[in-house]
Amino acid sequence: MANVVVVGAQWGDEGKGKIVDWLSERADVVTRFQGGHNAGHTLVVEDKVYKLHALPSGVVRGGKLSVIGNGVVLDPWHLLSEIETIRAQGVEITPKTLMIAENTPLILPFHGELDRAREGQTTVAKIGTTGRGIGPAYEDKVGRRVIRVADLADDATLQTRVDRALVHHNALRSGLGLTPVDRDTLLADLRKIAPEILRFAAPVWKVLNEKRKAGKRILFEGAQGALLDVDFGTYPFVTSSNVIAGQAATGVGIGPGAIDYVLGIVKAYTTRVGEGPFPTELHDADGERLGQRGHEFGTTTGRKRRCGWFDACLVRQTCATSGVNGIALTKLDVLDGFETLRVCVGYRLDGEVLDYLPTASDAQARCEPVYEEMPGWSESTEGARSWADLPANAIKYVRRVEELIDCPVALLSTSPQRDDTILVKDPFAD
């Protein structure tokens, strides 16, 4: 049976939540493999709207196992709060439906404080983080001083881990003018929350490998987008983890051979939240129109997203680095009514035309888009569920996108509603 990885192929906010929710009906297990609660997924199921940050999108589907993998950094207090919110909406979450990898790193209160203190400095350029401690937690993971879920089960180990972390963090806090972390209070808070988190803890690597051998379908859910990948994104304006599809294997403890299909989620135009280069960004009425029609405000932060025309160069690049087999093209309906559409097919840099975004940040900032124009359509595509429901120019637009990114469309989404989806190729098909 096929196992599918879902990754965002732009700067995030491509509509992964709906697509993962739609695919989860075909899956047995849905697992998050990277990121933290800085990511936000909005699911619209009939008359209910679910806003998820730490929980995998599969939790709203009954009878599915949802997994938080070791590649995630987890704020335990936020997780429990989110569980209560979802329960209040009628979704029951138990250790039978939710599993957390024992080696998952924890985001602690001092991570968020450090994140916000750094972002508040005026002497260096802002990265545009959400201030939720994701970056500092990943730093501690690499620095071998993070507290992991399994550490909550043994008090002596927990104290040792906390002491190691505070030697580092209290020195940093002193330099930033912050008071030292209260060790006793932190330990008391962790001891209090430990039983509630440990009930969900499990050797995820073992469970998923057994599920795979039993022929179960696993859906790997990524957060953010490939252009925010710490290695292949627009560095330093990126997230602190690997976002591309290769992370799905290490983020849960399963071999790369377990991945059968990579689905890239691609918005029919381009958006970005926060700082960093954005070659096709629009500062005119068209950009404002895209933002208003697309309701472009972040699920996590509420920040207004920057909007621009579709950038085929960037998506072709991310399809290559993630090994994307097919894309889910979302929000096509937002383009309804535009007389003319523009697609970026290259960049002009220092008199040369490039077909990829260069690595150096100063070069990225100087790139000017080279556009190809296409006729728009006046008819509505909202709610379309078959090719026959689409205007001819909308179909031409989709086909041209396929050509430019060198990747076929597997799914086409025409509204936030779960069933307003045109299936071209089922990623789970054998």
GITA-V780835 format. One record per residue. N is the residue number from 0. OMEGA is omega in whole degrees, -180 to 180 (* if undefined). Layout:
# GITA-V780835
n;omega
N;OMEGA
N;OMEGA
This chain:
# GITA-V780835
n;omega
0;-176
1;171
2;-169
3;173
4;177
5;179
6;171
7;-175
8;176
9;-180
10;-177
11;178
12;-178
13;-177
14;-178
15;-176
16;-179
17;-177
18;178
19;178
20;-180
21;-180
22;-175
23;175
24;-178
25;-175
26;174
27;-178
28;174
29;-175
30;171
31;-176
32;176
33;176
34;179
35;-178
36;170
37;177
38;178
39;177
40;177
41;178
42;177
43;-179
44;-175
45;-177
46;-179
47;177
48;179
49;177
50;-176
51;180
52;180
53;-177
54;173
55;-177
56;-178
57;-176
58;-178
59;177
60;178
61;176
62;179
63;172
64;177
65;-173
66;170
67;-174
68;-178
69;177
70;177
71;165
72;-166
73;171
74;-173
75;179
76;177
77;-179
78;-179
79;177
80;180
81;177
82;180
83;179
84;-179
85;176
86;180
87;177
88;175
89;180
90;-179
91;-179
92;-179
93;176
94;176
95;-179
96;180
97;-179
98;178
99;178
100;-178
101;-179
102;177
103;178
104;-179
105;170
106;-180
107;-176
108;-178
109;175
110;178
111;179
112;178
113;179
114;-178
115;179
116;178
117;-177
118;179
119;178
120;-179
121;-176
122;179
123;-180
124;179
125;175
126;-178
127;-180
128;177
129;179
130;-176
131;173
132;-176
133;-179
134;178
135;178
136;176
137;176
138;180
139;177
140;-180
141;180
142;176
143;178
144;-179
145;173
146;-179
147;-176
148;-177
149;-179
150;-179
151;-175
152;-178
153;-172
154;180
155;177
156;-179
157;180
158;179
159;-180
160;180
161;-179
162;179
163;-180
164;-175
165;174
166;-180
167;-171
168;180
169;175
170;177
171;-177
172;179
173;180
174;-179
175;179
176;179
177;178
178;179
179;176
180;177
181;-175
182;-175
183;179
184;179
185;179
186;179
187;179
188;179
189;178
190;-179
191;-176
192;-174
193;-178
194;-179
195;178
196;-176
197;179
198;178
199;-173
200;-179
201;173
202;-173
203;-179
204;-179
205;-178
206;-177
207;177
208;176
209;177
210;180
211;179
212;179
213;177
214;179
215;179
216;-179
217;177
218;-179
219;-174
220;177
221;175
222;-177
223;-180
224;-174
225;179
226;173
227;178
228;-175
229;178
230;-172
231;178
232;-179
233;-177
234;8
235;-178
236;-174
237;172
238;-173
239;-180
240;171
241;-175
242;-175
243;-169
244;-180
245;180
246;-178
247;-179
248;-178
249;-177
250;176
251;179
252;179
253;-176
254;-180
255;178
256;179
257;-179
258;-177
259;-175
260;176
261;179
262;177
263;178
264;-173
265;175
266;-176
267;171
268;-176
269;174
270;176
271;174
272;176
273;-174
274;174
275;-177
276;-179
277;-172
278;-175
279;-178
280;180
281;177
282;-176
283;-178
284;179
285;178
286;178
287;-180
288;178
289;-180
290;-179
291;-178
292;-179
293;-178
294;-172
295;174
296;-174
297;177
298;-176
299;-171
300;-174
301;-179
302;177
303;180
304;173
305;-174
306;178
307;180
308;180
309;-179
310;-177
311;179
312;-179
313;-178
314;176
315;180
316;-178
317;175
318;179
319;-175
320;178
321;-179
322;-176
323;178
324;180
325;-179
326;167
327;-179
328;-174
329;174
330;175
331;-177
332;180
333;-180
334;179
335;173
336;176
337;-179
338;180
339;177
340;179
341;179
342;179
343;-178
344;179
345;179
346;174
347;-178
348;177
349;176
350;-179
351;177
352;-180
353;176
354;177
355;178
356;-178
357;-176
358;-175
359;-175
360;180
361;178
362;177
363;-178
364;-178
365;-178
366;176
367;-177
368;171
369;-172
370;167
371;-178
372;178
373;178
374;177
375;180
376;-178
377;-179
378;179
379;173
380;-176
381;178
382;-180
383;-179
384;175
385;178
386;-178
387;-180
388;-174
389;174
390;-178
391;-178
392;176
393;178
394;178
395;178
396;-180
397;-179
398;179
399;175
400;178
401;-179
402;-174
403;-179
404;179
405;-179
406;-178
407;174
408;177
409;-180
410;177
411;-178
412;-175
413;174
414;178
415;-178
416;-175
417;-172
418;179
419;-174
420;176
421;-180
422;176
423;179
424;178
425;-179
426;-179
427;-179
428;179
429;*
